[in-house]
Amino acid sequence: MITEAKYWLPLKIFLYLLFFSILHFIYSLFPNPVFAIIGGIDESIFQHMKLTFYSYLLVILIETYLERDRNVLTTRLLTSFLIPWMMLAVWYLQPAFGTHIESMVVEIIYSYGVLIVVAVLAHSIENSVQMEFTPRGRYIIYGLVVLAILIFTVFSFKEPYIDVFSGLNDHDH
């Protein structure tokens, strides 16, 4: 299997970072609705979660194509669904326990470090968990991925009426 080759994890991380970087700027370079769906339209955390999801999804689709294993695809789709939430958790360690990062260069380095950490975590989950999925389990995971695509798509064009870190009183209804 390709994923067991020693070179695969560094290549997977490189592809993930490459796709992330392309998707980060694609909408700025080519503003249109298609690129608004998969690309970053602003610098919000939500948009970075979307970029994380789609970048990893592209990598796992390539990886799965090379291996052609349906159970591997299901596990990878699950990690693709989870990776934006892992990114959020790891990224927020610094604001939780550190001071504000003033330098843009330091913030970019920190951010790419977070992306590398979550890619390693996701890859480790994929290679540590060996499951046979029932049809119901596969459908649940496929449904979660479709739900993520739906949420990322809708909120690329219409912000939710409430943000994660603001209260109901902070918004006009």
N, C-alpha and C positions, 0 to 999 in steps of 0.2 A: 504494500500500500504506500502511496505517495506521502501520506501524512506521517508515516513512521520513519521516513528518510530524515537524516540529520539536518539537511538543508531546508526542509519544509517550513519549520516554524519561523526562521528569519525571513524566508521568502513570503510567507503568509503575512507576517507583520509589515513587511515592506509594501506588499500589495494593498493591504488595509490602509496604511498611511497614505499611499499614493492615491487611492480612490477617495479617501477622506479629503485630501488636499484638492483634488480635482472638483469634487462635489461642493467643497466649501466656496469655491470661486466661480463655478460654472454659471450660476444665475447672474452674478455681477457682469460676467463677460457676455452672456447670451440671455438677456432677460426675456423669458417666455413662460407660459403656464407649465409646460412639461418640465423645464428645469426648476421651476418653483416647487414642483412636487418632490423632486429628488435632491435638489441643491439647497444650500443655505441662503435664505432670503434676508437674514439679519444676524446679529451676533448674540441672540438669546440662547439661553441654555437649552430650551426646547429644540431650536434649530440644530444645535450641536448634537443633541440626542438623535435627531432625525438623520443627520450625517453619519453618526456612528452606526445606526441601524442599517442604512442603505450600503455603506461601505463594507460592513461585515457581511451583509447579505450577498453582495457581489462576489466577495472572496469565497464564501462557502458554496455558492453556486458553481464557481470554477472548480473548487476542490471536489465537490460531489460529482460533477461531470467527469472528472478524471478517475474517480473511483467507482461510480455507478452502483451505489448501494443505498437502497431506500431507507433502511434503518439509520444509516449514517446521516442521510439528509434530514430525517426527522429530528435527530439529536442536534444537528447544526442549526436547524430552523429554531429550535428551542433556545439555543445560545444566542442566535441572532435577535430573538425577541427580548432576551435578558440583557444583552450587552449595553443598550442605552441606560438601563437602570444601574448596571455595574459602573458605567462611566460617571453617572450622576453621584453615586455613593463615593467613589474614589476621588472624583474632582472636588467634592465638597469637604474632604478631609482638611485641605489647606485653609479654606475660610473658617472652618470650625475651630481649628487649633492654631492657626497662624495669623499673621497680620495681612493687611491688604497688599497685594503685589502691585507695586507702582510701575515697574518697568515692563513695557510691552514685550520685550525680548524674553525676560524671565517668565512672563505669563505664557508665552508661546511654547517655551521649552517645557514648562510645567505641564501644559496641556498635552503636548505630544508624549511626554512621559506617562501621563494618565492613559492616553490611548494605547501605548505599548503595554502597560500593566493590564488593562482590561482585555486586550487581545490575548495575552499570555493566559490570563484567567479563563477566558472563554475556550481557548484551545485546550487547556488543561481539563476543563469540564468535559469537553467532547471526547478526550482520550482517556478519561478516568471513569466515565459512566458508560457502561455497556448494557443496553436494554433492548429487549424485544418489545416493540410497541404494538399494542392491540389496535385494531382499526379505530376504536373510539379514542384512544390516546393520540393517534396520528391526527385525527380530525380536530381534536381539541388544540393541538399545537398548530396545525394549519390555520385554524380559526383565530388563534392569538396573533399569528403573523399577519393575517388579513386585517384583523382589528388594528394592529400597529400601523399598517399601511393606510388604513382608513383615517385614523386619528392624525397621523403625520400629514396626510393629504389635506384633510379638512382644515386643520389649524395652520396650514401654510397659506391659506387664503382668507381665513377668518379666525381671529384670535378668540380664545374662550372668554366668556364673560368674567371668569375668575381665574386668577393666577395662583400658582402653588404657594407662593409666599405672601400673599395678600389676603386680607379678610373681606368678607362681604361688604362691609361698610366702606372699603377703599374704592369701590367701583360704583358707577352709576348703573342702575338696572334698566 
